[in-house]
Amino acid sequence: MLIYLRYIFLFLPFLVCHAQTKQTNNFIIDGSFEDYQDCPDAFGSVRIGGLKYWKATPPDCTPDYFHQCSKEFSPENNPCGKIMAQEGKGYLGLIVRVGESPEKNTDELFYREHVQARLREPLKPRNRYIFTMYVSLSEYSCFALSKLGAYFSKYPVLVNDKLELRPQIQTDFIDTKQKWAKIVDTLIAEGDEQYITLGEFSSFSKKDIRKIDEKPEHKQRFSYYRAYYFFDNLSLIWLDALADPVLADPPQPPYKLTAPKELTGFEKPWQLEPTEFGYLQPNKPIILKNVLFEFGKAILLENSKKELNKLLRLLNEYKEIKIMISGHTDEIGKPEDNLKLSDARAKTVHEYLIKNGISENRLFYRGYGASQPLENNKTEVGRKKNRRVEFFVIDE
């Protein structure tokens, strides 16, 4: 079994202590797809009410259900590929995307399936939840994709082939067959989310579907031309509540600044013309775009050097400039860990500049942890923007 962990926390004791009450604490009702109203005897049984709590969306799509109660649609006799349930006796099957149409039917390429269920109770704002699900690509599929997701919403979502959403949970590329891949992620609720929708939410132009191991002997199988996935054992467990964010004062150099000057025009050379970072202003932070690090570490990724070399050129051109480098994180994790990580990442940039010939007395650095967010930390898009390194020119 493969395990995909996008965010890692020290919550193992929490999960162990609550293992016996996992189902009652699970906000997803019937996350292992056991409560059926009719034993499946054909494809598309979810559309006609085969599951008690899960519904197809849009209503005319045909998600499949597999359970040991059935002879033709049991895990042992699954026509899309044999795999035993990860938990219990049943699991779900979805055409997440279509790779090719044997009949050259263009409309078929837009087809995709989703399922939706109501949560046990609404989620609370700024509360963190641990989401887990198990996924496996159909044995006979010759297409796979990324961006499988779970979307949490206040109201039911009617999915169509043109709808594009940003799911709070989204996977990388998964082509695991005949075993279950475990997906674990952290959800920060906006508040009052009552529904979960499962599937793929990209627009048609942004889908990421790829042909994998093409096997002609499987061409007659239902799932062959499709990215067809099995889902099982979904859970959403409460972790903790986050404190309200406090926006800190703007960063200050570690020494006294001169008093602000009256606006008399651009009298400094580095203010007279645009640089690779635009027009510079004293004490105005500039984000170093695409300066990226290994996950949870202060080790620069190779493609970060392009942006840092721009900063090197600036410092070499204007040798009177002194700069402050600041590191920032999102608020996932312990505040003290975030502060240390942000400081270490700022220090890494500081050391890179020194290593490439910039005098140490022109450079200062400091980490601020998650105290100065640019965006809301409730969404992945916001958290991504908050994870950054900045610099500003010190006004002397």
C-alpha positions as CSV (number, residue, x, y, z in Angstrom):
1,M,0.0,0.0,0.0
2,L,1.3,3.4,-1.0
3,I,0.9,6.4,1.3
4,Y,0.6,10.0,0.1
5,L,1.2,12.5,2.9
6,R,0.9,16.1,1.9
7,Y,0.9,17.6,5.3
8,I,2.5,15.8,8.3
9,F,1.7,16.6,11.9
10,L,2.4,15.0,15.2
11,F,-1.2,13.9,15.5
12,L,-0.5,10.1,15.8
13,P,-1.2,10.0,19.5
14,F,-4.5,11.7,18.8
15,L,-5.5,9.1,16.2
16,V,-4.3,6.2,18.4
17,C,-6.2,7.3,21.4
18,H,-9.4,7.7,19.3
19,A,-9.0,4.6,17.2
20,Q,-11.9,2.8,18.9
21,T,-14.3,5.6,18.3
22,K,-13.2,6.5,14.8
23,Q,-16.5,5.8,13.2
24,T,-18.5,8.0,15.7
25,N,-15.9,10.8,15.3
26,N,-16.0,10.5,11.5
27,F,-17.8,13.5,10.0
28,I,-18.3,11.4,6.8
29,I,-21.3,9.1,7.1
30,D,-20.6,5.7,5.5
31,G,-17.2,6.5,4.3
32,S,-16.5,2.9,3.6
33,F,-19.6,2.5,1.4
34,E,-21.3,-0.3,3.3
35,D,-24.9,1.0,3.7
36,Y,-26.7,0.0,0.5
37,Q,-30.4,0.1,-0.4
38,D,-30.0,-2.4,-3.2
39,C,-27.3,-5.0,-3.8
40,P,-25.6,-3.9,-7.1
41,D,-26.4,-6.0,-10.1
42,A,-25.4,-3.7,-12.9
43,F,-23.2,-0.7,-13.7
44,G,-24.4,2.7,-12.5
45,S,-26.2,1.5,-9.4
46,V,-25.4,4.6,-7.4
47,R,-27.5,6.8,-9.9
48,I,-30.6,4.8,-9.1
49,G,-30.2,4.9,-5.3
50,G,-28.0,1.9,-4.7
51,L,-26.2,3.6,-1.7
52,K,-28.1,5.0,1.2
53,Y,-26.1,8.2,1.9
54,W,-24.2,8.9,-1.4
55,K,-25.8,10.3,-4.5
56,A,-24.6,10.8,-8.1
57,T,-23.9,14.3,-9.3
58,P,-24.9,15.3,-11.9
59,P,-27.9,13.1,-11.4
60,D,-27.6,11.4,-14.8
61,C,-24.0,10.2,-14.3
62,T,-23.6,6.5,-13.4
63,P,-21.1,5.8,-10.6
64,D,-20.7,2.1,-9.8
65,Y,-20.9,0.2,-6.6
66,F,-19.2,-3.1,-5.7
67,H,-20.1,-5.2,-2.7
68,Q,-19.7,-8.8,-1.6
69,C,-23.5,-9.2,-1.6
70,S,-23.4,-9.3,-5.4
71,K,-22.2,-12.2,-7.6
72,E,-21.5,-10.1,-10.7
73,F,-20.4,-6.9,-9.0
74,S,-18.4,-8.2,-6.0
75,P,-14.8,-7.3,-5.3
76,E,-13.8,-10.8,-6.4
77,N,-15.8,-10.5,-9.7
78,N,-15.3,-6.8,-10.4
79,P,-15.5,-6.4,-14.2
80,C,-13.3,-3.3,-13.9
81,G,-10.5,-5.0,-12.0
82,K,-10.3,-7.3,-9.0
83,I,-9.4,-5.7,-5.7
84,M,-10.7,-6.4,-2.2
85,A,-12.2,-3.6,-0.1
86,Q,-9.8,-1.7,1.9
87,E,-12.3,-1.8,4.8
88,G,-15.6,-3.7,5.1
89,K,-17.2,-5.4,2.0
90,G,-17.9,-2.6,-0.5
91,Y,-16.3,0.3,-2.3
92,L,-17.1,2.9,-5.0
93,G,-16.0,3.1,-8.7
94,L,-15.9,6.3,-10.7
95,I,-15.1,7.3,-14.3
96,V,-13.0,10.3,-13.2
97,R,-12.1,11.2,-16.8
98,V,-12.3,9.6,-20.3
99,G,-9.0,9.2,-22.2
100,E,-10.2,8.1,-25.6
101,S,-13.4,7.4,-27.4
102,P,-13.3,4.2,-29.5
103,E,-16.4,5.5,-31.4
104,K,-14.7,8.9,-31.9
105,N,-17.5,10.5,-29.9
106,T,-16.2,13.9,-28.8
107,D,-18.9,14.4,-26.3
108,E,-17.8,11.2,-24.5
109,L,-14.4,12.9,-23.7
110,F,-16.2,15.4,-21.5
111,Y,-17.9,12.8,-19.4
112,R,-16.9,12.4,-15.7
113,E,-18.6,11.2,-12.5
114,H,-18.9,12.5,-9.0
115,V,-20.7,11.4,-5.8
116,Q,-21.9,13.6,-3.0
117,A,-23.0,13.0,0.6
118,R,-24.1,15.2,3.6
119,L,-21.7,15.3,6.5
120,R,-22.7,14.2,10.0
121,E,-22.7,17.8,11.1
122,P,-21.5,21.2,9.8
123,L,-17.8,22.0,10.1
124,K,-16.7,24.8,12.4
125,P,-14.7,27.8,11.2
126,R,-11.0,27.8,11.6
127,N,-11.1,24.2,12.8
128,R,-8.6,21.7,11.4
129,Y,-9.7,18.2,10.3
130,I,-7.7,15.2,9.1
131,F,-9.0,13.8,5.9
132,T,-8.1,10.3,4.8
133,M,-9.2,8.2,1.8
134,Y,-8.0,5.2,-0.1
135,V,-7.8,5.2,-3.9
136,S,-6.8,2.6,-6.5
137,L,-6.7,2.8,-10.3
138,S,-8.7,0.1,-12.0
139,E,-6.7,-2.9,-13.1
140,Y,-7.8,-2.6,-16.7
141,S,-7.5,1.2,-17.1
142,C,-4.8,2.4,-19.5
143,F,-5.3,6.1,-18.4
144,A,-4.5,7.7,-15.1
145,L,-4.6,11.3,-13.8
146,S,-3.8,13.7,-11.0
147,K,-6.2,16.1,-9.2
148,L,-8.5,13.6,-7.7
149,G,-10.2,15.6,-5.0
150,A,-12.7,16.1,-2.3
151,Y,-14.7,19.4,-2.3
152,F,-16.4,20.5,0.9
153,S,-19.3,23.0,0.5
154,K,-22.2,24.6,2.5
155,Y,-24.7,23.5,-0.1
156,P,-25.1,20.6,-2.6
157,V,-23.0,21.0,-5.7
158,L,-24.5,20.1,-9.1
159,V,-21.4,19.1,-11.2
160,N,-21.4,19.4,-15.0
161,D,-18.7,19.0,-17.7
162,K,-17.9,22.7,-17.6
163,L,-17.8,23.3,-13.9
164,E,-14.4,24.1,-12.4
165,L,-13.9,24.1,-8.6
166,R,-11.0,24.3,-6.3
167,P,-11.2,21.3,-4.0
168,Q,-9.7,21.6,-0.5
169,I,-8.3,18.1,-0.9
170,Q,-6.4,17.3,-4.2
171,T,-4.0,14.5,-5.1
172,D,-0.9,14.2,-7.2
173,F,-0.7,11.7,-10.1
174,I,-1.9,8.3,-9.0
175,D,-1.5,5.1,-11.1
176,T,-1.5,2.5,-8.3
177,K,-3.2,-0.7,-9.4
178,Q,-4.4,-3.7,-7.4
179,K,-3.5,-2.1,-4.1
180,W,-4.8,0.9,-2.2
181,A,-3.0,4.3,-2.1
182,K,-3.6,6.1,1.1
183,I,-4.3,9.9,0.8
184,V,-3.9,12.0,3.9
185,D,-4.4,15.8,4.0
186,T,-5.5,18.6,6.4
187,L,-8.6,20.6,5.9
188,I,-9.1,24.1,7.5
189,A,-12.8,24.7,7.5
190,E,-14.2,28.1,6.5
191,G,-17.3,27.2,8.6
192,D,-20.7,25.5,8.0
193,E,-19.5,23.1,5.2
194,Q,-22.2,20.4,5.2
195,Y,-21.5,18.4,2.0
196,I,-18.6,16.5,0.5
197,T,-18.3,15.9,-3.2
198,L,-15.8,13.3,-4.6
199,G,-14.2,13.3,-8.0
200,E,-12.1,15.5,-10.3
201,F,-12.9,19.3,-10.5
202,S,-10.6,20.8,-13.2
203,S,-11.9,22.3,-16.3
204,F,-11.6,20.2,-19.5
205,S,-8.6,22.3,-20.7
206,K,-6.8,21.9,-17.4
207,K,-7.3,18.2,-16.8
208,D,-4.2,16.1,-16.3
209,I,-4.9,12.7,-17.8
210,R,-2.1,10.5,-19.2
211,K,-1.9,7.2,-21.0
212,I,0.0,4.6,-19.0
213,D,0.5,0.8,-19.6
214,E,-1.5,0.1,-22.7
215,K,-2.5,-3.6,-22.9
216,P,-4.4,-4.7,-26.0
217,E,-5.8,-7.8,-24.2
218,H,-7.8,-5.4,-22.0
219,K,-9.4,-3.3,-24.7
220,Q,-12.8,-5.0,-24.4
221,R,-13.0,-4.1,-20.7
222,F,-15.4,-1.4,-19.7
223,S,-12.7,0.7,-17.9
224,Y,-10.0,0.4,-20.5
225,Y,-10.3,3.8,-22.3
226,R,-11.0,5.6,-19.0
227,A,-9.3,6.9,-15.9
228,Y,-11.4,4.7,-13.7
229,Y,-10.7,4.7,-9.9
230,F,-12.0,2.9,-6.9
231,F,-12.6,4.7,-3.6
232,D,-12.9,3.4,-0.1
233,N,-12.6,4.1,3.7
234,L,-13.0,7.9,3.7
235,S,-12.8,9.7,7.0
236,L,-12.8,13.3,8.3
237,I,-11.6,13.5,11.9
238,W,-11.5,16.7,14.0
239,L,-7.9,17.7,15.0
240,D,-8.0,21.1,16.7
241,A,-9.2,24.7,16.5
242,L,-6.9,27.5,15.3
243,A,-6.6,30.8,17.1
244,D,-7.6,33.9,15.2
245,P,-4.7,35.3,13.1
246,V,-3.0,38.3,14.5
247,L,-1.3,40.6,11.9
248,A,2.0,41.7,13.2
249,D,3.6,45.1,12.7
250,P,5.7,45.5,9.5
251,P,9.2,44.0,9.8
252,Q,11.9,46.3,11.1
253,P,15.6,46.1,10.7
254,P,17.5,45.1,13.8
255,Y,18.7,48.7,14.4
256,K,17.2,52.2,14.4
257,L,16.0,53.6,11.1
258,T,16.5,57.2,10.1
259,A,13.4,59.4,10.2
260,P,11.2,59.4,7.1
261,K,12.3,62.1,4.6
262,E,9.9,64.5,3.0
263,L,9.0,63.6,-0.6
264,T,11.6,65.6,-2.5
265,G,11.9,63.2,-5.5
266,F,14.1,60.2,-6.2
267,E,17.4,61.2,-5.0
268,K,19.1,57.8,-4.7
269,P,20.5,55.9,-7.7
270,W,18.6,52.7,-7.1
271,Q,15.3,54.8,-7.1
272,L,16.0,56.5,-10.5
273,E,15.2,53.6,-12.8
274,P,13.3,50.3,-12.8
275,T,15.2,47.1,-11.8
276,E,14.4,43.5,-12.5
277,F,12.1,43.8,-9.4
278,G,10.5,47.0,-10.7
279,Y,11.0,50.4,-9.0
280,L,12.5,50.0,-5.5
281,Q,11.1,51.9,-2.5
282,P,12.8,51.9,1.0
283,N,11.4,49.4,3.4
284,K,8.8,48.1,0.9
285,P,8.9,44.2,0.9
286,I,9.4,42.5,-2.5
287,I,8.5,38.8,-2.8
288,L,11.2,36.6,-4.2
289,K,9.0,34.6,-6.6
290,N,9.7,30.9,-7.1
291,V,12.2,30.7,-4.3
292,L,11.2,27.2,-3.1
293,F,12.5,24.7,-0.6
294,E,12.3,21.1,0.1
295,F,9.2,20.2,2.1
296,G,9.6,21.1,5.8
297,K,13.3,22.0,5.3
298,A,15.5,25.0,4.5
299,I,17.2,23.4,1.5
300,L,16.8,25.4,-1.7
301,L,15.4,23.7,-4.8
302,E,17.6,24.1,-7.9
303,N,15.1,26.2,-9.8
304,S,15.1,28.8,-7.0
305,K,18.5,30.1,-8.1
306,K,17.1,32.0,-11.1
307,E,15.3,34.4,-8.8
308,L,18.2,34.6,-6.4
309,N,20.6,35.5,-9.2
310,K,18.3,38.4,-10.0
311,L,18.9,39.6,-6.5
312,L,22.6,39.1,-6.9
313,R,22.6,41.3,-10.0
314,L,20.8,44.0,-8.1
315,L,23.2,44.0,-5.2
316,N,26.2,44.0,-7.5
317,E,24.9,46.9,-9.5
318,Y,23.9,49.0,-6.5
319,K,26.7,48.4,-4.0
320,E,25.4,50.9,-1.5
321,I,22.2,48.9,-0.9
322,K,21.6,47.0,2.3
323,I,18.7,44.6,2.5
324,M,16.6,42.7,5.0
325,I,15.6,39.1,4.1
326,S,12.5,37.8,5.7
327,G,11.1,34.3,5.8
328,H,7.4,33.4,6.2
329,T,5.3,30.3,6.5
330,D,1.6,29.3,6.6
331,E,0.1,28.5,9.9
332,I,0.0,24.7,9.5
333,G,2.0,23.2,12.3
334,K,3.3,24.4,15.7
335,P,4.0,28.2,15.8
336,E,7.5,27.6,17.3
337,D,8.4,25.2,14.5
338,N,7.1,27.6,11.8
339,L,9.2,30.4,13.4
340,K,12.4,28.3,13.3
341,L,11.7,27.1,9.7
342,S,11.1,30.6,8.4
343,D,14.2,31.9,10.1
344,A,16.3,29.0,8.7
345,R,14.9,29.6,5.2
346,A,15.8,33.3,5.4
347,K,19.2,32.4,6.6
348,T,19.7,30.0,3.6
349,V,19.0,32.9,1.2
350,H,21.4,35.1,3.3
351,E,24.1,32.5,3.0
352,Y,23.6,32.0,-0.7
353,L,24.2,35.7,-1.3
354,I,27.3,35.7,0.8
355,K,28.6,32.6,-0.9
356,N,28.2,34.4,-4.3
357,G,30.2,37.5,-3.2
358,I,27.9,39.8,-1.4
359,S,29.4,41.4,1.8
360,E,27.8,40.1,5.0
361,N,27.5,43.6,6.4
362,R,25.0,44.5,3.7
363,L,22.6,41.6,4.6
364,F,20.3,41.0,7.4
365,Y,17.7,38.3,7.9
366,R,14.8,37.2,10.1
367,G,12.0,34.7,10.2
368,Y,8.5,35.7,11.1
369,G,6.7,32.3,11.0
370,A,3.0,32.7,10.2
371,S,2.6,36.1,11.9
372,Q,2.4,38.1,8.6
373,P,0.0,36.3,6.2
374,L,-0.8,37.8,2.8
375,E,-3.9,35.7,2.3
376,N,-6.3,33.7,4.3
377,N,-4.8,30.4,5.6
378,K,-8.1,28.6,5.2
379,T,-7.4,27.6,1.5
380,E,-4.4,25.9,-0.1
381,V,-4.1,28.9,-2.5
382,G,-3.9,31.2,0.4
383,R,-1.4,29.0,2.3
384,K,0.8,28.8,-0.8
385,K,1.0,32.6,-1.1
386,N,1.8,32.9,2.6
387,R,4.8,30.5,2.3
388,R,7.4,33.0,0.9
389,V,10.7,34.8,1.2
390,E,10.8,38.6,0.8
391,F,13.4,41.3,0.9
392,F,13.4,45.1,1.2
393,V,15.9,47.8,0.8
394,I,16.9,49.3,4.2
395,D,16.5,53.1,4.2
396,E,19.6,54.6,5.9
